[in-house]
Amino acid sequence: QAARGHLPVVVQGGFDWVDVRDVVLGLLAAAERGRTGENYLLPGHRATALHLGRLAAGLNGHLGPLLAIPGGLARWAAPLGERVGRRIHSEAFTPASIGTLLDDPLVDGSKAATEFGYHPRPLEDSVRDTVRWFEGAIRL
């Protein structure tokens, strides 16, 4: 929706957005060079929903979301959003999805970077490639 310019509002908050291609490369590197019995986090880049929406929209020449609604308001409205979502086959605005976004986790991938050279590609590349994939799958 953001890439189409049809997402005027998002929820405040952010997430660590990681490209699945980087996760696969990180898993392969951990299998080859990681230490047995160790755990590794494979982050991408922390970004707000507002930034991500504007980035996706900008790739198609749109302005993107204009504002981010406060988390408290989003949590309050999420049960209604879930009921509406069931009717339109969307899980974008549920208590679980809002909670995940508002948790705003910090993911430390320094151990993976140090031990086997894990470095995710730029967020802009991942968003660009995702938008281009959707363009091929559906008409944006």
N, C-alpha and C positions, 0 to 999 in steps of 0.2 A: 504494500500500500504506500509506503514512504517513497519508493522509487517511482511510483506513478504520480506522486504529488497529492495523494488522497489521505494523508495522515496529518491532520492539522494539530493534534494534541497527542502527547505521550505522557507516561508516568515518570515522575522524578525518580532518580535512582540509576544505577548502572550495574554493570556485570563485567566479568572477565570473558571477553568474546574470543574464542579460539577457532581457528580454521581446522577442519577435520584432517586436511592434508598434513598440517603440522603435527597433529596428534599421532597420525600414522608414522610419520618420520621420527617423531620422538620415541614412540614405542619400539621401532626398529633399532634406533640408536641405543635405547636402554637395554634391549636384548643383547646387543653386541658388546656394549662398553659399560653398561651399568653394573653395579655390585650386587651380587646375590643377597637376597634378604632385605634390600633397601627399597624404599618407596620414593617415587619422584612425582612432582607436580608438573604438568605441562600446560602452562598458561598461554594465553594469547595477549590481548591488550585490554586493559580496563577502560571502558568508555561508558558515558551516560547514554540512556536511550535517546535523548535529544540529539546528541552528537551523531550517534549511529543513524538515526532517521534523516538528519540533514545531509549526512554523507551519502546515503543511498539516493536521496532525492536529487542532490546535486549532480550525481552521475548521469542523470537524465534531464538535466536542465530545469529542475524544479526547485522551489524554495525549501520545502521540507516542513517539518513540524514547527509551529510558531511558538509553542510554549509547553512546559511540563507541569502537569497538575501535582499538587502535593501528595505525598504518600498516604497521609491520613485520610484524605478524601478518596483516594483510589481504593484503599482497604475497605472503606465504608460502602463504596459503590460496587465492589467486586462481586458480591453475591448476585446482584441484578445483572451485571455483565455476563456472569456465567449462565444465567437463565436465557438471556438473549443469545448468547453464543451457541447454546444447544440448538436453537432454532435456525441459526445461519451456519452451523457446522464450523465454529471457530472456538479455539481455546485461548485466544489472545488476551482475554480480560477476565481471568478467574482468580479466586483467592490465592491459589497456588502460584500462578504466573506472576501476580503482583507481589506476593511475598518473596519470590525468588529475586525479582528485580530490586526490591527494597532492601534485601539483605546485603546487597552490594559487597560481595566478598573480595578480599584481597588475596591474591594467589601468588605465592613466592616460588618462582621457578629457578632461583639461583643455583640450587643443588644440581638440577638437570643441566643448566648452562655450564657449570663448572666441570661436572663429571663426564658429560658426553657431548658438549657443544650444542645443546638445544637452544635455538633462537627462532621464534615464530616470525613469519613474514609480516610486513606492515598491515595494519588493519584495513587501510585503504585498498590494498590489493585483494584481500579476502572479500570485502564488500563489493568491489567492482566485479570480481569473478562471479559472485553469487547473483548479483543483478543481471549480469550477462547470461548466466545459466537460466534464470527465470524468463528472460526475454526469449530464449529458445523454447522453453516449455510452455509459456503462456504469453499472450500478447500484452506487453506493458504499454 
